[in-house]
Amino acid sequence: MTAATTINGLSPLAFGGSKAAGIYYYPLALTVMGGLMSSSILTLLVLPLVNLFFEWLTEKAKTVWALSGRRLAEASVEAAEAAG
């Protein structure tokens, strides 16, 4: 059962609802529909963006690490030339 099918099935209950045994079920229907929509948005949009951000951050960290290693090596060569 997909989220869209469930939301379509709950729509009549949420927007006019039925009263069974004196109990209205529209709050439950609205809660389930909201949960399905928010989890779908989080799964399809937010999580991939977070993943892309961490990939970008990793590449930046690799660049900084590589540059710092080169600078350290250059500094040690310069220090050896100055001493020698």
C-alpha distance (Angstrom), angle and dihedral (degrees) to the residues before:
residue distance angle dihedral
M1 . . .
T2 3.77 . .
A3 3.77 127.6 .
A4 3.81 92.4 -113.1
T5 3.80 92.1 52.9
T6 3.78 91.2 48.4
I7 3.80 92.8 48.0
N8 3.81 91.1 48.6
G9 3.78 89.5 49.4
L10 3.80 93.1 49.6
S11 3.81 96.1 45.8
P12 3.81 96.4 87.0
L13 3.78 90.3 47.3
A14 3.81 92.3 49.0
F15 3.81 97.8 45.2
G16 3.73 103.3 45.9
G17 3.70 101.8 -9.0
S18 3.70 131.3 -164.9
K19 3.72 127.1 -100.2
A20 3.76 113.1 -134.8
A21 3.78 118.5 -178.8
G22 3.81 89.8 -12.7
I23 3.81 93.9 -58.3
Y24 3.78 124.5 117.9
Y25 3.79 114.1 -143.0
Y26 3.81 100.3 -168.5
P27 3.85 95.0 102.9
L28 3.78 90.0 56.7
A29 3.80 91.7 46.7
L30 3.81 91.8 49.9
T31 3.81 91.0 48.2
V32 3.79 93.4 50.9
M33 3.81 92.2 45.8
G34 3.81 91.8 49.3
G35 3.78 92.0 48.6
L36 3.78 92.9 50.0
M37 3.79 92.9 48.0
S38 3.79 95.0 46.3
S39 3.80 93.5 46.6
S40 3.80 90.5 48.8
I41 3.81 91.9 51.2
L42 3.79 91.5 47.0
T43 3.79 92.8 48.4
L44 3.80 98.0 43.6
L45 3.82 102.0 36.1
V46 3.79 115.5 14.4
L47 3.80 101.5 43.0
P48 3.83 94.9 50.9
L49 3.82 89.7 49.4
V50 3.80 91.0 50.7
N51 3.80 89.0 49.5
L52 3.82 91.6 51.1
F53 3.80 90.4 49.1
F54 3.80 92.3 53.4
E55 3.82 91.3 47.1
W56 3.82 89.1 52.1
L57 3.81 90.5 47.4
T58 3.80 90.7 50.7
E59 3.81 91.9 52.3
K60 3.81 90.8 49.1
A61 3.81 90.7 49.6
K62 3.82 90.6 50.3
T63 3.81 90.0 51.3
V64 3.80 92.7 49.6
W65 3.80 91.0 46.4
A66 3.80 92.3 50.8
L67 3.81 92.8 47.7
S68 3.79 93.0 48.3
G69 3.82 90.4 51.5
R70 3.82 91.4 51.9
R71 3.79 92.6 48.3
L72 3.79 91.2 49.0
A73 3.79 90.9 50.4
E74 3.81 91.8 48.0
A75 3.81 91.0 49.3
S76 3.79 92.4 51.5
V77 3.84 91.0 49.3
E78 3.80 90.8 50.2
A79 3.81 91.0 48.0
A80 3.82 90.9 50.5
E81 3.82 91.2 49.5
A82 3.79 91.9 48.5
A83 3.80 92.0 49.4
G84 3.76 95.7 43.1
